[in-house]
């Protein structure tokens, strides 16, 4: 086993057993994301426990969320799309490990959540900054679609801006290939709807910004009517949920 691979394996097993601590970036049932800094450039380890019934089926079929992310990252990175470099993906084995799969990617920190940056910029009247970032999001979105990758969690919260100003897309657990026909139209529509609803929420104190974003997005992507209809319904459902949860009133007139 090459030295780098051995180091990845040893670190991942230590994290899974609880013998090594890192900075926990996210934790959900069945998954934890940890930043590890061992003196070299930092790395991010994503570990999955696949004990839940649905996860067991995914593991048997080799269609786990970890594998989906690994496949999407490799495809997009090879095409020059701004995503973290995927370094390793493998099954975890050994006594005491609590997870079944691990994905290791480069650490992009220091970086800032695009969701937070767009919210702050729109709230404080920095419209030129919002529109610049809009253009970069649209370009990256078009590049993903051009590579046949869709993601039903394609939201501003899954983008980050590095200290040098470069925009990156993270987290591809829910990524899949677009596919053909009605199913492909459905997947693409859900992806576009998630993006637009997240934009509307981030810029809710400047609601005129999202219709401009939608106009630019549709001009670049040019979805068919079936895709567009699904995008509208997905965005409307998400906005309704956000309003019910927050008590904030948000218009569904988004410029579709």
C-alpha positions as CSV (number, residue, x, y, z in Angstrom):
1,X,0.0,0.0,0.0
2,X,1.5,3.4,-0.9
3,X,2.4,5.6,2.0
4,X,-0.3,8.2,1.3
5,X,-3.0,5.5,1.1
6,X,-1.7,3.9,4.3
7,X,-1.8,7.3,6.1
8,X,-5.4,7.9,4.9
9,X,-6.4,4.4,6.1
10,X,-4.8,4.8,9.5
11,X,-6.2,8.2,10.1
12,X,-9.7,7.2,8.9
13,X,-9.8,4.2,11.2
14,X,-8.5,6.3,14.2
15,X,-11.3,8.9,13.6
16,X,-13.9,6.2,13.3
17,X,-12.8,4.5,16.5
18,X,-12.7,7.8,18.4
19,X,-8.9,7.5,18.9
20,X,-8.2,10.7,17.0
21,X,-10.0,14.0,17.2
22,X,-10.4,16.5,14.4
23,X,-12.6,19.6,13.8
24,X,-16.1,18.3,13.3
25,X,-17.6,20.3,10.4
26,X,-20.9,18.5,10.2
27,X,-22.6,15.6,11.9
28,X,-25.8,13.8,11.0
29,X,-27.1,10.4,11.9
30,X,-24.9,7.9,10.0
31,X,-22.4,10.5,8.8
32,X,-19.7,12.8,10.2
33,X,-17.4,15.2,8.4
34,X,-14.1,16.0,10.1
35,X,-11.2,18.3,9.2
36,X,-7.8,16.9,10.1
37,X,-4.6,19.0,10.1
38,X,-1.5,16.9,10.6
39,X,1.0,19.5,9.7
40,X,0.6,19.2,6.0
41,X,-2.2,20.9,4.0
42,X,-5.5,20.0,5.8
43,X,-7.8,17.2,4.7
44,X,-11.5,16.6,5.1
45,X,-12.6,13.1,6.0
46,X,-16.3,12.1,5.5
47,X,-17.2,8.9,7.2
48,X,-20.5,7.0,6.7
49,X,-22.1,4.4,9.0
50,X,-24.2,2.2,6.7
51,X,-26.1,0.2,9.2
52,X,-29.6,1.6,8.5
53,X,-31.8,-0.7,6.3
54,X,-31.7,1.7,3.3
55,X,-28.0,2.2,3.7
56,X,-27.4,-1.6,3.8
57,X,-29.3,-1.9,0.5
58,X,-27.2,0.9,-1.0
59,X,-24.0,-0.8,0.2
60,X,-25.0,-4.1,-1.4
61,X,-25.8,-2.3,-4.7
62,X,-22.7,-0.2,-4.5
63,X,-24.7,2.9,-4.8
64,X,-23.9,4.6,-1.5
65,X,-23.9,8.3,-1.0
66,X,-20.1,8.2,-0.5
67,X,-19.7,6.5,-3.9
68,X,-22.0,9.0,-5.5
69,X,-20.0,11.8,-4.2
70,X,-16.7,10.2,-5.2
71,X,-17.9,9.6,-8.7
72,X,-19.3,13.1,-9.1
73,X,-16.2,14.8,-7.8
74,X,-13.9,12.8,-10.0
75,X,-15.9,13.5,-13.1
76,X,-16.2,17.2,-12.4
77,X,-12.7,17.7,-11.3
78,X,-11.4,16.0,-14.4
79,X,-13.5,18.5,-16.5
80,X,-12.0,21.5,-14.7
81,X,-15.1,22.3,-12.6
82,X,-14.4,24.1,-9.3
83,X,-14.8,21.3,-6.8
84,X,-12.5,20.0,-4.0
85,X,-9.9,17.5,-5.2
86,X,-11.0,13.9,-4.4
87,X,-8.1,12.1,-2.9
88,X,-9.4,8.7,-1.8
89,X,-12.5,6.6,-1.2
90,X,-12.6,3.2,0.4
91,X,-14.3,0.8,2.8
92,X,-13.3,0.9,6.4
93,X,-12.3,-2.3,8.1
94,X,-10.7,-3.2,11.4
95,X,-11.6,-3.7,15.0
96,X,-13.5,-0.9,16.7
97,X,-14.4,1.1,13.6
98,X,-17.9,2.5,13.7
99,X,-18.2,3.5,10.0
100,X,-18.2,1.6,6.7
101,X,-17.0,4.0,4.1
102,X,-14.7,7.1,4.0
103,X,-14.1,9.8,1.4
104,X,-11.1,12.1,1.7
105,X,-11.0,15.4,-0.1
106,X,-8.8,18.5,0.0
107,X,-9.6,21.1,2.6
108,X,-10.7,24.4,1.0
109,X,-10.4,26.5,4.2
110,X,-10.3,29.3,5.0
111,X,-13.5,29.9,3.1
112,X,-16.9,31.4,3.6
113,X,-20.4,30.0,2.9
114,X,-21.9,31.5,-0.2
115,X,-25.3,31.5,1.5
116,X,-24.1,33.8,4.2
117,X,-22.1,36.0,1.9
118,X,-25.1,36.5,-0.5
119,X,-27.4,37.2,2.5
120,X,-25.0,39.8,3.9
121,X,-24.3,41.4,0.5
122,X,-28.0,41.7,-0.5
123,X,-29.1,42.9,2.9
124,X,-26.5,45.7,2.9
125,X,-27.1,46.8,-0.7
126,X,-24.1,45.4,-2.4
127,X,-26.0,44.4,-5.5
128,X,-23.0,44.4,-7.8
129,X,-21.3,41.8,-5.6
130,X,-24.5,39.6,-5.6
131,X,-24.7,39.8,-9.4
132,X,-21.0,38.9,-9.8
133,X,-21.5,35.9,-7.6
134,X,-24.8,35.0,-9.5
135,X,-22.8,34.8,-12.7
136,X,-20.2,32.5,-11.2
137,X,-22.9,30.2,-9.7
138,X,-24.7,30.0,-13.1
139,X,-21.4,29.2,-14.8
140,X,-20.6,26.4,-12.4
141,X,-24.2,25.1,-12.5
142,X,-24.0,25.0,-16.3
143,X,-20.7,23.1,-16.1
144,X,-22.1,20.5,-13.8
145,X,-25.1,19.9,-16.2
146,X,-22.7,19.8,-19.1
147,X,-20.9,16.9,-17.5
148,X,-24.2,15.1,-16.9
149,X,-24.2,15.7,-13.1
150,X,-27.4,16.8,-11.3
151,X,-27.9,17.2,-7.6
152,X,-31.2,17.7,-5.7
153,X,-29.3,19.5,-3.0
154,X,-27.9,22.2,-5.3
155,X,-28.2,25.2,-3.0
156,X,-26.2,28.2,-2.2
157,X,-25.3,26.6,1.1
158,X,-23.3,24.0,-0.7
159,X,-21.0,26.6,-2.3
160,X,-18.1,28.3,-0.6
161,X,-15.9,31.3,-1.5
162,X,-12.2,30.9,-0.7
163,X,-10.0,33.6,0.7
164,X,-8.7,34.3,-2.9
165,X,-12.3,34.9,-4.1
166,X,-12.6,31.6,-6.0
167,X,-16.1,29.9,-5.8
168,X,-16.3,26.1,-5.2
169,X,-19.1,23.6,-5.0
170,X,-19.1,21.1,-2.2
171,X,-21.0,18.0,-1.0
172,X,-22.2,15.7,-3.8
173,X,-23.8,13.0,-1.7
174,X,-27.1,13.4,-3.6
175,X,-25.5,13.7,-7.0
176,X,-26.5,11.5,-9.9
177,X,-26.4,11.3,-13.7
178,X,-29.0,13.3,-15.4
179,X,-30.4,10.4,-17.5
180,X,-32.8,10.7,-20.4
181,X,-36.5,11.5,-20.9
182,X,-39.0,12.4,-18.1
183,X,-36.7,11.2,-15.3
184,X,-33.9,13.4,-16.5
185,X,-36.2,16.4,-16.8
186,X,-37.5,15.7,-13.3
187,X,-34.0,15.5,-11.8
188,X,-32.8,18.7,-13.5
189,X,-36.0,20.5,-12.5
190,X,-35.5,19.7,-8.9
191,X,-31.9,20.8,-9.0
192,X,-32.9,24.2,-10.5
193,X,-35.7,24.6,-8.1
194,X,-33.5,24.0,-5.1
195,X,-31.0,26.6,-6.4
196,X,-33.6,29.3,-7.0
197,X,-35.4,28.8,-3.7
198,X,-32.1,29.0,-1.8
199,X,-31.3,32.2,-3.7
200,X,-34.6,33.7,-2.9
201,X,-34.1,32.9,0.8
202,X,-30.6,34.3,0.9
203,X,-31.6,37.5,-0.7
204,X,-35.0,37.8,1.0
205,X,-34.4,41.4,2.1
206,X,-33.8,42.4,-1.6
207,X,-36.5,40.3,-3.4
208,X,-35.9,42.0,-6.7
209,X,-32.6,40.2,-7.0
210,X,-33.9,36.7,-7.5
211,X,-36.0,37.4,-10.7
212,X,-32.8,38.8,-12.2
213,X,-30.9,35.7,-11.2
214,X,-33.6,33.4,-12.7
215,X,-33.6,35.3,-16.0
216,X,-29.8,34.8,-16.3
217,X,-30.0,31.2,-15.2
218,X,-32.7,30.3,-17.7
219,X,-30.8,32.1,-20.4
220,X,-27.8,30.0,-19.8
221,X,-29.4,26.6,-19.1
222,X,-32.4,26.9,-21.4
223,X,-34.4,24.1,-19.8
224,X,-37.4,22.5,-21.6
225,X,-40.9,23.2,-20.5
226,X,-41.3,20.0,-18.5
227,X,-38.1,20.7,-16.6
228,X,-39.1,24.3,-16.0
229,X,-42.5,23.3,-14.6
230,X,-40.8,20.9,-12.2
231,X,-38.4,23.6,-11.2
232,X,-41.2,26.0,-10.4
233,X,-43.1,23.4,-8.3
234,X,-39.9,22.4,-6.4
235,X,-39.0,26.0,-5.6
236,X,-42.6,26.8,-4.5
237,X,-42.6,23.8,-2.1
238,X,-39.3,24.8,-0.6
239,X,-40.3,28.4,-0.2
240,X,-43.6,27.4,1.5
241,X,-41.7,25.2,3.9
242,X,-39.2,28.0,4.7
243,X,-42.0,30.5,5.3
244,X,-43.9,28.1,7.5
245,X,-40.8,27.4,9.6
246,X,-39.7,31.0,9.9
247,X,-42.8,33.1,9.8
248,X,-41.2,35.2,7.1
249,X,-43.3,36.1,4.0
250,X,-41.6,35.3,0.7
251,X,-43.1,35.8,-2.7
252,X,-43.4,32.9,-5.2
253,X,-43.1,35.4,-8.0
254,X,-39.5,34.5,-8.9
255,X,-39.3,35.5,-12.5
256,X,-39.9,32.1,-14.0
